[in-house]
Amino acid sequence: MLTLKLIQEQKEFVIERLKVKNFDAAAIIDEIIALDNQRKQQQADAEAIQQKMNAISKTVGQLMEEGKKDEAEQAKAETAKLKEQVRDLNQKQTETADALQAKLVLLPNLPAQIVPPGKTAADNQIVYCSVDQEPTLPEGSLPHWDLIKKYDIIDFELGIKVTGAGFPFYKGKGAKLQRALISFFLDQAIAAGYNEVQPPLVVNEASGFGTGQLPDKEGQMYNVTADGFYLIPTAEVPVTNIYRDVILNSSDFPVKNCAYSQCFRREAGSWGADVRGLNRLHQFDKVEIVRLSHPDHSYEALDEMVAHVRGLVEKLELPFRIVRLCGGDMSFTSALTYDFEVFSAAQRRWLEVSTDANFESYQANRLKLRFKEAGDKKTQLCHTLNGSALALPRIVAAILENNQTPQGIRMPKALVPYTGFEYID
């Protein structure tokens, strides 16, 4: 959430930066400024009346001592009227503050200066590609949805029977490959200095709000309505919320956590060839890395995260590219986002497998997550970052499709110690 100070002091700057995200903020910002000024005036009026009440209260005792009972009673009556005015002003101030908050959460985060303008993924910038040309497979190679049937490693039909579309069963070597990837990703994160946590898979509304998933503008969250909980769309939500309402010391940075979790996304409105097989699921596995950073060093932290994810896909021997998202393709909460895409040689398309983002102080403001410099009593908002390291479904799809051989599906060398086998056959 953007700060009121930024909006009040740099109104035109905020409006111009949000245009990069194709968001017209002018009208909302005018409403926010008007509500903030109204709230401040209500607060000032209430404080002025309170001061008047305090002054009158001091005279009541003195009037009683002087035997001026009637005047004292008049003073008490006036105080009672003033109390009612203060009560009314406080109620109006609460209503104004609620209206202000409702408007503030409608504003997305400001994009960083290097974010390219654009409306769709077609306008994203490719900043690195590991191959000069897209790999090709021998004639007769299969897409992963045919390979999983051939080797009987993932069962979509059984998932539909038990739950519904988008909830597959993993079987035999398919299940072992899932477990191998999770362990590999966690071990790599721990070696890079991340502290492993195992979070709950459901969160409360305050947690969803803190990281920006709520209000759920696109209907992507599964809501456990009876208890007011939500199934997590990513481990980012519970892990970042560890620090909600926390004040850190600058010496605590960098804070680095990693977590494996199952993730749940409704993917409302998803359809077509792009969602076939493992390309898009309602439940999937992912290892997430989450960082808290001093504002002066958060973009260095983002570069480190990008380098970490690059190391993972290189060890998996997959052709990949790194893409800087344009304003129109970025998330509501992100200031700068890099996507990693691996190439599916059977599908002849790039599949997004990781999103690494710096949210600057946007989430921290919602979370009330702050820090203090050494010797300074004043608190500041820290910066939050997170990244997929990595999401499994499309990684599995790419491994299956790119590593087809006459002997079966060859496992990347880095995974063999985890799978216990070299081929799915």
C-alpha positions in Angstrom: 0.0 0.0 0.0 1.3 3.4 -0.9 1.9 5.8 2.0 -0.3 8.9 2.5 2.9 11.0 2.8 4.0 9.9 -0.7 0.5 10.6 -2.2 0.1 14.0 -0.5 3.7 15.2 -1.3 4.2 13.7 -4.8 0.7 13.5 -6.2 1.7 14.1 -9.9 4.7 11.7 -9.7 2.4 8.9 -8.4 -0.1 9.5 -11.1 2.6 9.4 -13.8 4.3 6.3 -12.5 1.0 4.4 -12.3 0.3 5.2 -16.0 3.2 2.7 -16.7 0.9 0.0 -15.2 -1.9 1.4 -17.4 -3.7 2.5 -14.3 -5.4 5.9 -14.2 -5.0 7.0 -10.6 -6.0 10.7 -10.9 -9.6 10.4 -9.6 -8.8 8.0 -6.8 -5.9 10.1 -5.6 -8.0 13.2 -5.5 -10.5 11.3 -3.4 -7.7 10.0 -1.1 -6.3 13.5 -0.5 -9.8 14.9 0.2 -10.6 12.1 2.7 -7.2 12.5 4.3 -7.7 16.2 4.7 -11.2 15.7 6.0 -9.9 13.1 8.6 -7.2 15.5 9.7 -9.7 18.3 10.1 -12.1 16.1 12.1 -9.2 15.1 14.4 -8.2 18.8 14.9 -11.8 19.8 15.7 -12.1 17.0 18.2 -8.8 17.9 19.9 -9.9 21.6 20.0 -13.1 20.7 21.7 -11.3 18.3 24.1 -9.0 21.2 25.1 -12.1 23.4 25.7 -13.6 20.6 27.8 -10.4 20.3 29.9 -10.4 24.0 30.5 -14.0 24.0 31.6 -13.5 21.0 33.9 -10.8 22.9 35.8 -13.3 25.7 36.5 -16.0 23.4 37.9 -14.2 22.7 41.1 -13.2 26.3 41.6 -16.8 27.4 41.1 -18.1 24.9 43.7 -15.5 26.1 46.2 -16.7 29.7 45.6 -20.3 28.6 46.2 -21.3 29.3 42.6 -23.3 26.1 42.3 -25.5 27.3 39.4 -22.6 28.3 37.3 -20.8 25.0 38.1 -23.9 23.1 36.9 -24.0 25.2 33.7 -20.3 24.3 33.2 -21.1 20.6 33.7 -23.9 20.8 31.2 -21.7 22.5 28.6 -19.1 19.8 29.2 -21.7 17.1 28.5 -22.7 18.7 25.2 -19.0 19.0 24.2 -18.5 15.3 25.1 -21.3 14.5 22.7 -19.7 16.6 20.0 -16.3 14.8 20.5 -18.1 11.4 20.3 -19.7 12.4 17.1 -16.5 13.7 15.6 -14.6 10.5 16.6 -17.3 8.4 15.0 -17.1 10.5 11.8 -13.3 10.3 11.9 -13.5 6.5 12.1 -15.9 6.4 9.2 -13.6 8.7 7.2 -10.5 6.6 8.0 -12.3 3.5 6.8 -13.3 5.2 3.6 -9.8 6.4 3.1 -8.4 2.9 3.7 -10.9 1.4 1.2 -9.5 3.9 -1.4 -5.9 3.4 -0.6 -6.0 -0.4 -1.3 -7.3 0.3 -4.8 -3.9 1.8 -5.8 -1.3 -0.6 -7.1 2.4 -0.3 -6.3 4.5 2.1 -8.2 6.7 0.4 -10.9 10.4 1.0 -10.7 12.0 3.3 -13.1 13.4 0.5 -15.3 10.0 -1.1 -15.8 9.2 -0.9 -19.5 5.8 0.4 -20.6 3.5 -2.0 -22.2 0.1 -3.7 -21.9 0.7 -7.5 -22.3 3.4 -10.2 -22.2 4.3 -9.3 -25.8 5.8 -6.1 -24.4 8.1 -7.7 -21.9 11.9 -7.4 -22.3 14.1 -10.4 -22.7 17.2 -9.6 -20.7 18.9 -13.0 -21.1 18.5 -16.2 -23.0 20.6 -19.3 -22.5 20.2 -20.5 -26.1 20.8 -18.9 -29.5 17.8 -20.7 -31.1 14.9 -22.7 -29.7 15.8 -26.4 -29.3 14.1 -29.0 -31.5 13.3 -32.6 -30.7 13.4 -35.6 -33.0 10.3 -36.4 -35.1 7.8 -38.4 -33.1 8.5 -36.7 -29.7 5.5 -36.2 -27.5 4.1 -33.4 -25.3 4.2 -34.1 -21.6 0.4 -34.9 -21.4 1.1 -37.9 -23.7 4.4 -38.9 -21.9 2.7 -39.1 -18.5 0.2 -41.6 -19.9 2.9 -43.5 -21.7 5.0 -44.0 -18.5 2.0 -43.9 -16.1 3.5 -41.3 -13.7 0.7 -38.7 -13.4 -3.1 -39.4 -13.5 -5.4 -36.5 -14.4 -8.5 -38.7 -14.7 -8.1 -40.0 -11.2 -7.8 -36.5 -9.9 -11.0 -35.5 -11.7 -12.8 -38.5 -10.1 -11.6 -37.7 -6.5 -11.6 -33.8 -6.7 -11.9 -32.2 -10.1 -9.9 -30.8 -13.0 -6.5 -29.4 -12.1 -5.9 -31.7 -9.1 -3.7 -34.6 -10.5 -2.4 -37.7 -8.8 1.4 -38.3 -9.0 2.4 -41.9 -9.1 5.5 -44.1 -8.9 8.5 -42.3 -10.5 6.3 -39.2 -11.1 5.8 -38.9 -7.3 9.5 -39.5 -6.7 10.4 -36.8 -9.2 8.2 -34.4 -7.3 9.8 -35.2 -4.0 13.3 -35.1 -5.6 12.7 -31.6 -7.0 11.3 -30.3 -3.7 14.4 -31.6 -1.8 16.8 -30.3 -4.4 15.3 -26.8 -4.4 15.2 -26.7 -0.6 18.8 -27.9 -0.3 20.0 -25.3 -2.8 18.1 -22.5 -0.9 19.6 -23.6 2.4 23.1 -23.7 0.9 22.5 -20.1 -0.3 21.7 -18.9 3.3 18.0 -19.2 3.4 16.3 -20.5 6.6 13.8 -23.2 6.0 10.3 -22.9 7.5 7.2 -25.1 7.0 4.2 -22.8 7.0 0.5 -23.6 7.4 -1.5 -24.0 4.1 -4.4 -21.8 5.3 -4.2 -18.1 6.4 -6.6 -15.6 7.9 -7.9 -12.5 6.2 -5.3 -10.2 7.9 -2.5 -12.3 6.3 -4.0 -12.2 2.9 -4.4 -8.5 3.2 -0.9 -8.0 4.4 0.8 -9.4 1.3 -1.8 -8.0 -1.1 -3.8 -11.1 -2.1 -6.8 -9.6 -0.4 -9.1 -7.9 -1.5 -9.1 -10.7 -4.1 -9.8 -8.7 -7.2 -9.6 -11.6 -9.6 -11.2 -14.4 -7.6 -8.1 -16.5 -7.4 -8.2 -17.5 -3.8 -10.0 -20.6 -2.4 -12.0 -19.3 0.6 -12.7 -21.6 3.5 -15.9 -19.7 4.3 -17.0 -21.4 7.5 -13.8 -20.2 9.3 -12.9 -17.1 7.3 -9.6 -18.7 6.2 -8.0 -18.9 2.7 -5.9 -21.6 1.1 -2.6 -20.1 0.3 -1.7 -19.3 -3.4 2.0 -19.3 -2.5 4.1 -19.7 0.6 4.9 -16.0 0.2 1.7 -15.3 2.2 2.4 -17.1 5.4 6.1 -16.6 5.4 6.0 -12.9 4.9 3.3 -12.6 7.5 5.7 -14.0 10.1 6.8 -10.4 10.3 3.4 -8.6 10.4 3.4 -6.0 13.1 7.1 -6.6 13.8 9.8 -3.9 14.3 13.2 -5.2 13.3 16.7 -3.7 13.8 18.7 -2.8 10.8 21.3 -5.3 12.0 18.7 -8.1 11.4 19.0 -7.7 7.6 19.1 -9.6 5.4 16.2 -11.8 6.5 16.1 -14.8 4.3 13.5 -17.6 4.5 12.6 -20.5 2.2 9.6 -22.8 2.3 8.0 -25.7 0.5 4.3 -25.7 0.3 1.4 -26.8 -1.8 -0.3 -23.9 -3.5 -3.9 -23.4 -4.4 -5.3 -21.2 -7.2 -8.7 -21.1 -8.7 -7.3 -19.8 -12.0 -10.8 -18.4 -12.7 -11.5 -18.1 -16.4 -8.6 -20.3 -17.4 -9.2 -22.3 -20.6 -7.6 -23.3 -23.9 -4.5 -25.1 -25.0 -2.2 -23.1 -22.8 -3.7 -24.7 -19.7 -3.5 -28.3 -20.9 -1.7 -30.9 -18.8 0.7 -29.5 -16.2 0.7 -26.0 -17.8 -1.8 -24.7 -15.2 -3.2 -26.5 -12.1 -5.4 -25.6 -9.2 -3.1 -27.4 -6.8 0.7 -27.5 -7.2 4.0 -27.7 -5.4 6.5 -24.9 -5.1 9.5 -23.8 -3.1 9.5 -20.1 -2.3 12.3 -17.8 -1.2 11.3 -14.7 0.8 13.5 -11.8 1.8 13.3 -8.7 4.0 15.8 -6.0 3.1 17.0 -2.6 4.1 15.6 -0.2 1.5 19.1 0.8 0.4 19.9 -2.8 -0.6 16.7 -4.4 -1.9 17.6 -4.3 -5.5 20.9 -6.0 -4.8 18.8 -8.6 -3.0 16.6 -9.0 -6.1 19.7 -9.5 -8.2 20.9 -12.2 -5.8 17.5 -14.0 -6.0 17.6 -13.9 -9.8 21.1 -15.3 -9.8 20.0 -18.1 -7.4 17.1 -19.1 -9.7 19.3 -19.0 -12.7 21.6 -21.4 -11.0 18.7 -23.8 -10.4 17.5 -23.9 -14.0 21.1 -24.3 -15.2 21.6 -27.3 -13.0 18.4 -28.8 -14.4 20.0 -28.4 -17.8 16.9 -26.6 -19.2 17.0 -23.9 -21.9 15.7 -20.8 -20.3 15.3 -17.0 -20.6 14.9 -14.2 -18.1 12.2 -11.6 -18.8 11.7 -8.2 -17.3 7.9 -7.6 -17.1 6.4 -4.5 -18.6 4.0 -2.4 -16.6 0.9 -4.0 -17.9 2.0 -7.5 -17.2 3.2 -6.9 -13.6 1.3 -7.9 -10.5 -0.7 -5.3 -8.5 1.9 -5.3 -5.7 5.2 -5.5 -7.5 7.7 -2.7 -8.2 9.9 -4.8 -10.4 9.5 -8.4 -11.6 11.6 -10.8 -13.5 10.1 -14.0 -14.8 12.1 -17.2 -15.7 10.8 -19.2 -18.6 11.9 -22.6 -19.7 11.5 -23.8 -23.2 9.1 -26.7 -23.9 10.6 -28.3 -27.0 7.5 -30.5 -27.5 5.0 -27.7 -27.2 7.3 -25.2 -29.0 6.6 -22.5 -26.4 8.2 -20.8 -23.3 6.7 -21.8 -19.9 7.0 -19.4 -17.0 8.4 -21.3 -13.9 9.5 -18.5 -11.6 8.5 -15.0 -10.7 11.0 -12.9 -8.7 9.8 -9.5 -7.5 10.7 -6.6 -5.3 7.7 -5.0 -3.6 9.7 -2.2 -2.0 7.7 -0.9 0.9 4.3 -1.7 -0.5 3.7 -4.9 1.4 5.5 -3.6 4.5 3.1 -0.7 4.8 0.1 -3.1 4.8 1.9 -5.4 7.2 3.1 -2.6 9.5 6.6 -4.2 9.1 9.2 -1.7 10.2 12.8 -1.4 11.3 15.0 0.9 13.3 18.5 2.1 12.5 21.1 1.6 15.3 20.7 4.4 17.9 17.5 5.8 16.2 14.1 5.6 17.8 12.3 6.4 14.5 11.0 3.5 12.6 11.1 3.0 8.8 9.3 0.7 6.4 11.6 -2.1 5.2 11.4 -3.7 1.7 10.0 -7.2 1.0 10.9 -9.6 -1.9 9.9 -13.1 -2.9 10.6 -15.5 -5.7 9.7 -19.0 -6.9 12.7 -21.3 -6.6 11.0 -23.1 -8.2 7.4 -24.0 -9.1 7.2 -27.6 -10.0 4.5 -28.3 -12.7 6.0 -26.6 -15.7 9.5 -27.6 -14.6 8.3 -31.2 -14.7 6.7 -30.7 -18.1 9.9 -29.3 -19.5 12.1 -32.1 -18.0 9.8 -34.7 -19.5 9.6 -33.1 -22.9 13.2 -31.9 -23.4 14.8 -35.1 -22.1 13.0 -37.8 -24.3 15.4 -40.6 -25.4 14.9 -44.1 -26.7 15.8 -45.3 -23.2 13.1 -43.2 -21.5 13.0 -39.8 -19.9 16.6 -38.9 -18.8 16.9 -37.2 -15.5 19.3 -34.1 -15.1 22.5 -35.2 -13.4 21.9 -32.9 -10.4 18.6 -34.7 -9.7 19.8 -38.3 -9.9 21.1 -38.4 -6.2 17.5 -37.3 -5.2 15.5 -39.5 -7.6 17.6 -42.6 -7.2 17.1 -43.3 -10.9 18.6 -42.0 -14.1 15.6 -42.6 -16.4 11.8 -42.7 -16.2 11.1 -45.9 -18.3 
